[in-house]
Amino acid sequence: MSWSVYIITNKPNGVLYIGETKQLKRRIYQHINKAHPGTFSARYNLDKLVYVEHHKSEGDAKKRELQLKKWNRAWKIELIEKSNPEWKDLYQNL
């Protein structure tokens, strides 16, 4: 199983959350169902997976997550729109 870096949102051009996990489908399910009340993603109702990239190791995924978190908003939106221009929810395709 590979590590994943992902971006979730509540709507196109909405609030963005970047995370990393080894169990992507499970983690997104947790976001959708607000399994951890009070978290940033629960507070802003972030339940749409709009971007995913896979990495071979936890270290690579963590490094990429931290890199993306430092990017400005315009760069993050451009990254999403390159692979998902319609901001479709990718969760159903996992």
TITORNU-680960 format. One record per residue: residue number from 1; residue in one letter; x, y, z of N, C-alpha, C in turn. Coordinates in Angstrom, 1 decimal, padded with zeros to 4 digits. Atoms other than C-alpha are relative to their C-alpha. Layout:
// residues N
<pavo=NUM; vodo=a; n_c1=X; n_c2=Y; n_c3=Z; ca_c1=X; ca_c2=Y; ca_c3=Z; c_c1=X; c_c2=Y; c_c3=Z>
...
This chain:
// residues 94
<pavo=1; vodo=m; n_c1=000.8; n_c2=-001.2; n_c3=000.0; ca_c1=000.0; ca_c2=000.0; ca_c3=000.0; c_c1=000.9; c_c2=001.2; c_c3=000.0>
<pavo=2; vodo=s; n_c1=-000.8; n_c2=-001.2; n_c3=000.1; ca_c1=001.4; ca_c2=003.4; ca_c3=-000.9; c_c1=-000.6; c_c2=001.1; c_c3=000.9>
<pavo=3; vodo=w; n_c1=000.4; n_c2=-001.2; n_c3=-000.8; ca_c1=001.2; ca_c2=006.7; ca_c3=001.0; c_c1=-000.6; c_c2=001.0; c_c3=-001.0>
<pavo=4; vodo=s; n_c1=000.7; n_c2=-001.0; n_c3=000.9; ca_c1=-001.1; ca_c2=009.4; ca_c3=-000.4; c_c1=000.1; c_c2=001.4; c_c3=000.7>
<pavo=5; vodo=v; n_c1=000.2; n_c2=-001.4; n_c3=-000.4; ca_c1=-001.1; ca_c2=013.2; ca_c3=-000.2; c_c1=-001.3; c_c2=000.4; c_c3=-000.7>
<pavo=6; vodo=y; n_c1=001.3; n_c2=-000.3; n_c3=000.6; ca_c1=-004.6; ca_c2=014.6; ca_c3=-000.7; c_c1=-000.4; c_c2=001.4; c_c3=000.4>
<pavo=7; vodo=i; n_c1=000.6; n_c2=-001.3; n_c3=-000.3; ca_c1=-006.5; ca_c2=017.8; ca_c3=-000.8; c_c1=-001.6; c_c2=-000.2; c_c3=000.0>
<pavo=8; vodo=i; n_c1=001.5; n_c2=000.0; n_c3=-000.1; ca_c1=-010.2; ca_c2=018.0; ca_c3=000.3; c_c1=-000.5; c_c2=001.4; c_c3=000.1>
<pavo=9; vodo=t; n_c1=000.7; n_c2=-001.3; n_c3=-000.1; ca_c1=-012.6; ca_c2=020.9; ca_c3=000.1; c_c1=-001.5; c_c2=-000.1; c_c3=000.3>
<pavo=10; vodo=n; n_c1=001.4; n_c2=000.1; n_c3=-000.1; ca_c1=-016.2; ca_c2=021.8; ca_c3=000.6; c_c1=-000.7; c_c2=000.4; c_c3=-001.2>
<pavo=11; vodo=k; n_c1=000.5; n_c2=-000.4; n_c3=001.2; ca_c1=-016.8; ca_c2=023.3; ca_c3=-002.8; c_c1=001.1; c_c2=000.5; c_c3=-000.9>
<pavo=12; vodo=p; n_c1=-001.0; n_c2=-000.6; n_c3=000.9; ca_c1=-014.9; ca_c2=024.5; ca_c3=-005.9; c_c1=000.5; c_c2=001.3; c_c3=000.5>
<pavo=13; vodo=n; n_c1=-000.6; n_c2=-001.2; n_c3=-000.5; ca_c1=-012.5; ca_c2=027.2; ca_c3=-004.9; c_c1=-000.3; c_c2=000.3; c_c3=001.5>
<pavo=14; vodo=g; n_c1=000.4; n_c2=-000.2; n_c3=-001.4; ca_c1=-013.6; ca_c2=026.7; ca_c3=-001.3; c_c1=001.2; c_c2=-000.2; c_c3=000.9>
<pavo=15; vodo=v; n_c1=-001.0; n_c2=000.3; n_c3=-001.0; ca_c1=-011.6; ca_c2=026.0; ca_c3=001.9; c_c1=000.8; c_c2=-001.2; c_c3=-000.4>
<pavo=16; vodo=l; n_c1=-000.8; n_c2=001.2; n_c3=000.4; ca_c1=-008.7; ca_c2=023.6; ca_c3=001.2; c_c1=000.7; c_c2=-000.6; c_c3=001.3>
<pavo=17; vodo=y; n_c1=-000.7; n_c2=000.7; n_c3=-001.0; ca_c1=-007.2; ca_c2=021.0; ca_c3=003.5; c_c1=000.9; c_c2=-001.0; c_c3=-000.6>
<pavo=18; vodo=i; n_c1=-001.0; n_c2=000.9; n_c3=000.6; ca_c1=-004.0; ca_c2=019.1; ca_c3=002.7; c_c1=000.4; c_c2=-001.0; c_c3=001.1>
<pavo=19; vodo=g; n_c1=-000.4; n_c2=001.0; n_c3=-000.9; ca_c1=-003.2; ca_c2=015.8; ca_c3=004.4; c_c1=000.7; c_c2=-001.1; c_c3=-000.6>
<pavo=20; vodo=e; n_c1=-000.7; n_c2=001.1; n_c3=000.5; ca_c1=-001.3; ca_c2=012.6; ca_c3=004.1; c_c1=-000.4; c_c2=-001.2; c_c3=000.8>
<pavo=21; vodo=t; n_c1=000.5; n_c2=001.2; n_c3=-000.7; ca_c1=-002.2; ca_c2=009.0; ca_c3=004.9; c_c1=000.5; c_c2=-001.2; c_c3=-000.7>
<pavo=22; vodo=k; n_c1=-000.3; n_c2=001.2; n_c3=000.6; ca_c1=-001.4; ca_c2=005.4; ca_c3=004.2; c_c1=-001.3; c_c2=-000.7; c_c3=-000.4>
<pavo=23; vodo=q; n_c1=001.3; n_c2=000.7; n_c3=000.3; ca_c1=-005.2; ca_c2=004.4; ca_c3=004.1; c_c1=-000.9; c_c2=001.1; c_c3=-000.5>
<pavo=24; vodo=l; n_c1=000.8; n_c2=-001.1; n_c3=000.5; ca_c1=-006.7; ca_c2=007.0; ca_c3=001.8; c_c1=-001.5; c_c2=-000.2; c_c3=000.0>
<pavo=25; vodo=k; n_c1=001.5; n_c2=000.1; n_c3=000.0; ca_c1=-010.2; ca_c2=005.6; ca_c3=001.4; c_c1=-000.5; c_c2=000.1; c_c3=001.4>
<pavo=26; vodo=r; n_c1=000.4; n_c2=000.0; n_c3=-001.4; ca_c1=-010.5; ca_c2=005.1; ca_c3=005.1; c_c1=000.0; c_c2=001.5; c_c3=000.6>
<pavo=27; vodo=r; n_c1=-000.2; n_c2=-001.3; n_c3=-000.5; ca_c1=-009.2; ca_c2=008.6; ca_c3=005.9; c_c1=-001.0; c_c2=001.0; c_c3=-000.6>
<pavo=28; vodo=i; n_c1=001.0; n_c2=-000.9; n_c3=000.6; ca_c1=-011.5; ca_c2=010.4; ca_c3=003.4; c_c1=-001.4; c_c2=-000.4; c_c3=000.6>
<pavo=29; vodo=y; n_c1=001.2; n_c2=000.4; n_c3=-000.6; ca_c1=-014.4; ca_c2=008.4; ca_c3=004.8; c_c1=-000.2; c_c2=000.6; c_c3=001.4>
<pavo=30; vodo=q; n_c1=000.0; n_c2=-000.7; n_c3=-001.3; ca_c1=-013.5; ca_c2=009.8; ca_c3=008.2; c_c1=-000.3; c_c2=001.4; c_c3=-000.1>
<pavo=31; vodo=h; n_c1=000.3; n_c2=-001.4; n_c3=000.3; ca_c1=-013.5; ca_c2=013.3; ca_c3=006.8; c_c1=-001.5; c_c2=000.2; c_c3=-000.3>
<pavo=32; vodo=i; n_c1=001.4; n_c2=-000.1; n_c3=000.5; ca_c1=-016.9; ca_c2=012.8; ca_c3=005.1; c_c1=-000.9; c_c2=-000.1; c_c3=001.2>
<pavo=33; vodo=n; n_c1=000.9; n_c2=000.3; n_c3=-001.1; ca_c1=-018.5; ca_c2=011.4; ca_c3=008.3; c_c1=000.4; c_c2=000.7; c_c3=001.3>
<pavo=34; vodo=k; n_c1=-000.4; n_c2=-000.9; n_c3=-001.1; ca_c1=-016.8; ca_c2=013.9; ca_c3=010.6; c_c1=000.3; c_c2=-000.9; c_c3=001.2>
<pavo=35; vodo=a; n_c1=-000.4; n_c2=001.0; n_c3=-001.1; ca_c1=-015.3; ca_c2=011.0; ca_c3=012.7; c_c1=000.8; c_c2=000.7; c_c3=001.1>
<pavo=36; vodo=h; n_c1=-000.8; n_c2=-000.8; n_c3=-001.0; ca_c1=-013.1; ca_c2=013.6; ca_c3=014.5; c_c1=-000.6; c_c2=001.4; c_c3=000.2>
<pavo=37; vodo=p; n_c1=000.6; n_c2=-001.3; n_c3=-000.2; ca_c1=-015.4; ca_c2=016.4; ca_c3=015.6; c_c1=000.9; c_c2=001.1; c_c3=000.5>
<pavo=38; vodo=g; n_c1=-000.8; n_c2=-001.0; n_c3=-000.5; ca_c1=-013.8; ca_c2=019.7; ca_c3=016.2; c_c1=001.3; c_c2=000.3; c_c3=-000.8>
<pavo=39; vodo=t; n_c1=-001.1; n_c2=-000.1; n_c3=000.9; ca_c1=-011.1; ca_c2=019.2; ca_c3=013.6; c_c1=-000.2; c_c2=001.1; c_c3=-001.0>
<pavo=40; vodo=f; n_c1=000.1; n_c2=-001.0; n_c3=001.0; ca_c1=-010.4; ca_c2=021.8; ca_c3=010.9; c_c1=-001.0; c_c2=-000.5; c_c3=-001.1>
<pavo=41; vodo=s; n_c1=000.8; n_c2=000.5; n_c3=001.1; ca_c1=-012.0; ca_c2=019.5; ca_c3=008.2; c_c1=-001.5; c_c2=-000.1; c_c3=000.4>
<pavo=42; vodo=a; n_c1=001.3; n_c2=000.1; n_c3=-000.5; ca_c1=-015.1; ca_c2=018.9; ca_c3=010.4; c_c1=-000.7; c_c2=001.4; c_c3=000.1>
<pavo=43; vodo=r; n_c1=000.5; n_c2=-001.3; n_c3=-000.2; ca_c1=-015.5; ca_c2=022.5; ca_c3=011.3; c_c1=-000.4; c_c2=000.7; c_c3=-001.3>
<pavo=44; vodo=y; n_c1=000.2; n_c2=-000.6; n_c3=001.3; ca_c1=-015.4; ca_c2=023.6; ca_c3=007.6; c_c1=-000.8; c_c2=-000.9; c_c3=-001.0>
<pavo=45; vodo=n; n_c1=000.8; n_c2=001.0; n_c3=000.8; ca_c1=-017.4; ca_c2=020.6; ca_c3=006.3; c_c1=000.7; c_c2=-000.4; c_c3=-001.3>
<pavo=46; vodo=l; n_c1=-000.8; n_c2=000.4; n_c3=001.2; ca_c1=-014.6; ca_c2=019.5; ca_c3=004.0; c_c1=-000.2; c_c2=-001.5; c_c3=-000.2>
<pavo=47; vodo=d; n_c1=000.4; n_c2=001.3; n_c3=000.3; ca_c1=-015.9; ca_c2=016.4; ca_c3=002.4; c_c1=000.1; c_c2=-000.5; c_c3=-001.4>
<pavo=48; vodo=k; n_c1=-000.2; n_c2=000.3; n_c3=001.4; ca_c1=-014.9; ca_c2=016.4; ca_c3=-001.2; c_c1=001.5; c_c2=-000.2; c_c3=-000.3>
<pavo=49; vodo=l; n_c1=-001.4; n_c2=000.2; n_c3=000.4; ca_c1=-011.6; ca_c2=014.8; ca_c3=-002.4; c_c1=000.2; c_c2=000.5; c_c3=-001.4>
<pavo=50; vodo=v; n_c1=-000.2; n_c2=-000.6; n_c3=001.4; ca_c1=-010.3; ca_c2=016.9; ca_c3=-005.3; c_c1=001.4; c_c2=-000.2; c_c3=-000.5>
<pavo=51; vodo=y; n_c1=-001.4; n_c2=000.3; n_c3=000.5; ca_c1=-006.6; ca_c2=015.9; ca_c3=-005.5; c_c1=000.6; c_c2=-001.1; c_c3=000.8>
<pavo=52; vodo=v; n_c1=-000.7; n_c2=001.1; n_c3=-000.6; ca_c1=-004.5; ca_c2=012.9; ca_c3=-004.8; c_c1=001.3; c_c2=-000.2; c_c3=-000.7>
<pavo=53; vodo=e; n_c1=-001.2; n_c2=000.5; n_c3=000.6; ca_c1=-000.9; ca_c2=011.9; ca_c3=-005.4; c_c1=000.6; c_c2=-001.0; c_c3=000.9>
<pavo=54; vodo=h; n_c1=-000.5; n_c2=001.2; n_c3=-000.8; ca_c1=000.8; ca_c2=008.7; ca_c3=-004.3; c_c1=001.5; c_c2=000.0; c_c3=000.1>
<pavo=55; vodo=h; n_c1=-001.5; n_c2=000.1; n_c3=-000.3; ca_c1=004.3; ca_c2=008.2; ca_c3=-002.8; c_c1=000.3; c_c2=-001.3; c_c3=000.6>
<pavo=56; vodo=k; n_c1=-000.5; n_c2=001.3; n_c3=-000.4; ca_c1=006.4; ca_c2=005.2; ca_c3=-002.0; c_c1=000.2; c_c2=-000.1; c_c3=001.5>
<pavo=57; vodo=s; n_c1=-000.4; n_c2=000.1; n_c3=-001.5; ca_c1=007.3; ca_c2=006.1; ca_c3=001.6; c_c1=-000.8; c_c2=001.1; c_c3=000.7>
<pavo=58; vodo=e; n_c1=000.6; n_c2=-001.0; n_c3=-000.9; ca_c1=005.8; ca_c2=008.0; ca_c3=004.5; c_c1=000.9; c_c2=001.3; c_c3=000.0>
<pavo=59; vodo=g; n_c1=-000.8; n_c2=-001.2; n_c3=000.0; ca_c1=008.8; ca_c2=010.3; ca_c3=004.5; c_c1=-000.2; c_c2=000.9; c_c3=-001.3>
<pavo=60; vodo=d; n_c1=000.3; n_c2=-000.8; n_c3=001.3; ca_c1=008.2; ca_c2=011.3; ca_c3=000.8; c_c1=-001.3; c_c2=000.7; c_c3=000.1>
<pavo=61; vodo=a; n_c1=001.3; n_c2=-000.5; n_c3=-000.1; ca_c1=004.5; ca_c2=011.8; ca_c3=001.5; c_c1=000.0; c_c2=001.2; c_c3=001.0>
<pavo=62; vodo=k; n_c1=-000.1; n_c2=-001.0; n_c3=-001.0; ca_c1=005.2; ca_c2=013.9; ca_c3=004.6; c_c1=000.7; c_c2=001.3; c_c3=-000.5>
<pavo=63; vodo=k; n_c1=-000.7; n_c2=-001.1; n_c3=000.6; ca_c1=007.7; ca_c2=016.0; ca_c3=002.8; c_c1=-000.8; c_c2=000.8; c_c3=-001.0>
<pavo=64; vodo=r; n_c1=000.9; n_c2=-000.6; n_c3=001.0; ca_c1=005.3; ca_c2=016.7; ca_c3=-000.1; c_c1=-001.1; c_c2=000.7; c_c3=000.7>
<pavo=65; vodo=e; n_c1=001.0; n_c2=-000.7; n_c3=-000.7; ca_c1=002.5; ca_c2=017.5; ca_c3=002.3; c_c1=000.4; c_c2=001.3; c_c3=000.6>
<pavo=66; vodo=l; n_c1=-000.5; n_c2=-001.3; n_c3=-000.6; ca_c1=004.6; ca_c2=020.1; ca_c3=004.1; c_c1=000.3; c_c2=001.0; c_c3=-001.1>
<pavo=67; vodo=q; n_c1=-000.3; n_c2=-000.9; n_c3=001.1; ca_c1=005.7; ca_c2=021.5; ca_c3=000.8; c_c1=-001.3; c_c2=000.7; c_c3=-000.5>
<pavo=68; vodo=l; n_c1=001.3; n_c2=-000.5; n_c3=000.5; ca_c1=002.1; ca_c2=021.9; ca_c3=-000.5; c_c1=-000.6; c_c2=001.0; c_c3=001.0>
<pavo=69; vodo=k; n_c1=000.6; n_c2=-000.9; n_c3=-001.0; ca_c1=001.0; ca_c2=023.5; ca_c3=002.8; c_c1=000.7; c_c2=001.4; c_c3=000.0>
<pavo=70; vodo=k; n_c1=-000.7; n_c2=-001.2; n_c3=000.1; ca_c1=003.6; ca_c2=026.2; ca_c3=002.2; c_c1=-000.3; c_c2=000.8; c_c3=-001.2>
<pavo=71; vodo=w; n_c1=000.3; n_c2=-000.6; n_c3=001.3; ca_c1=002.4; ca_c2=027.0; ca_c3=-001.3; c_c1=-001.1; c_c2=001.1; c_c3=000.3>
<pavo=72; vodo=n; n_c1=001.2; n_c2=-000.9; n_c3=-000.1; ca_c1=000.1; ca_c2=030.0; ca_c3=-001.8; c_c1=-001.2; c_c2=-000.6; c_c3=-000.6>
<pavo=73; vodo=r; n_c1=001.3; n_c2=000.6; n_c3=000.4; ca_c1=-003.5; ca_c2=029.4; ca_c3=-002.5; c_c1=-000.1; c_c2=-000.1; c_c3=-001.6>
<pavo=74; vodo=a; n_c1=000.1; n_c2=000.0; n_c3=001.5; ca_c1=-003.3; ca_c2=030.2; ca_c3=-006.3; c_c1=000.8; c_c2=-001.2; c_c3=-000.5>
<pavo=75; vodo=w; n_c1=-000.8; n_c2=001.1; n_c3=000.4; ca_c1=-000.6; ca_c2=027.5; ca_c3=-006.7; c_c1=-000.8; c_c2=-001.3; c_c3=000.3>
<pavo=76; vodo=k; n_c1=000.8; n_c2=001.2; n_c3=-000.4; ca_c1=-002.8; ca_c2=024.9; ca_c3=-004.9; c_c1=-001.2; c_c2=-000.2; c_c3=-000.9>
<pavo=77; vodo=i; n_c1=001.1; n_c2=000.1; n_c3=000.9; ca_c1=-005.8; ca_c2=025.7; ca_c3=-007.0; c_c1=000.5; c_c2=-000.4; c_c3=-001.4>
<pavo=78; vodo=e; n_c1=-000.5; n_c2=000.4; n_c3=001.3; ca_c1=-003.7; ca_c2=025.5; ca_c3=-010.2; c_c1=000.4; c_c2=-001.5; c_c3=000.0>
<pavo=79; vodo=l; n_c1=-000.4; n_c2=001.4; n_c3=-000.1; ca_c1=-002.4; ca_c2=022.1; ca_c3=-009.0; c_c1=-001.3; c_c2=-000.9; c_c3=-000.2>
<pavo=80; vodo=i; n_c1=001.3; n_c2=000.8; n_c3=000.1; ca_c1=-006.0; ca_c2=020.8; ca_c3=-008.5; c_c1=-000.6; c_c2=000.1; c_c3=-001.4>
<pavo=81; vodo=e; n_c1=000.7; n_c2=-000.2; n_c3=001.3; ca_c1=-007.3; ca_c2=022.2; ca_c3=-011.8; c_c1=000.8; c_c2=-000.6; c_c3=-001.1>
<pavo=82; vodo=k; n_c1=-000.7; n_c2=000.7; n_c3=001.0; ca_c1=-004.5; ca_c2=020.6; ca_c3=-013.8; c_c1=-000.5; c_c2=-001.5; c_c3=-000.1>
<pavo=83; vodo=s; n_c1=000.4; n_c2=001.4; n_c3=000.1; ca_c1=-005.7; ca_c2=017.1; ca_c3=-012.9; c_c1=-001.5; c_c2=-000.2; c_c3=000.2>
<pavo=84; vodo=n; n_c1=001.4; n_c2=000.1; n_c3=-000.3; ca_c1=-009.3; ca_c2=017.9; ca_c3=-011.9; c_c1=-000.7; c_c2=001.3; c_c3=-000.3>
<pavo=85; vodo=p; n_c1=000.5; n_c2=-001.4; n_c3=000.3; ca_c1=-010.6; ca_c2=021.0; ca_c3=-013.7; c_c1=-001.4; c_c2=000.3; c_c3=000.4>
<pavo=86; vodo=e; n_c1=001.4; n_c2=-000.2; n_c3=-000.4; ca_c1=-014.2; ca_c2=020.4; ca_c3=-012.8; c_c1=-000.2; c_c2=-000.2; c_c3=001.5>
<pavo=87; vodo=w; n_c1=000.1; n_c2=000.1; n_c3=-001.4; ca_c1=-013.4; ca_c2=019.9; ca_c3=-009.1; c_c1=-000.9; c_c2=-001.2; c_c3=000.4>
<pavo=88; vodo=k; n_c1=000.8; n_c2=001.1; n_c3=-000.3; ca_c1=-015.1; ca_c2=016.5; ca_c3=-009.2; c_c1=000.5; c_c2=-000.7; c_c3=001.3>
<pavo=89; vodo=d; n_c1=-000.4; n_c2=000.8; n_c3=-001.2; ca_c1=-015.2; ca_c2=014.4; ca_c3=-006.0; c_c1=000.5; c_c2=-001.3; c_c3=-000.4>
<pavo=90; vodo=l; n_c1=-000.7; n_c2=001.1; n_c3=000.4; ca_c1=-012.7; ca_c2=011.7; ca_c3=-006.5; c_c1=-000.2; c_c2=-001.2; c_c3=000.9>
<pavo=91; vodo=y; n_c1=000.1; n_c2=001.0; n_c3=-001.0; ca_c1=-013.7; ca_c2=009.6; ca_c3=-003.5; c_c1=-000.7; c_c2=-001.3; c_c3=-000.6>
<pavo=92; vodo=q; n_c1=000.7; n_c2=001.2; n_c3=000.6; ca_c1=-016.1; ca_c2=007.3; ca_c3=-005.5; c_c1=000.9; c_c2=-000.8; c_c3=-000.9>
<pavo=93; vodo=n; n_c1=-000.9; n_c2=000.7; n_c3=000.9; ca_c1=-013.2; ca_c2=006.3; ca_c3=-007.7; c_c1=001.1; c_c2=-000.7; c_c3=000.7>
<pavo=94; vodo=l; n_c1=-001.1; n_c2=000.7; n_c3=-000.8; ca_c1=-011.0; ca_c2=005.0; ca_c3=-004.9; c_c1=-000.1; c_c2=-001.5; c_c3=000.0>
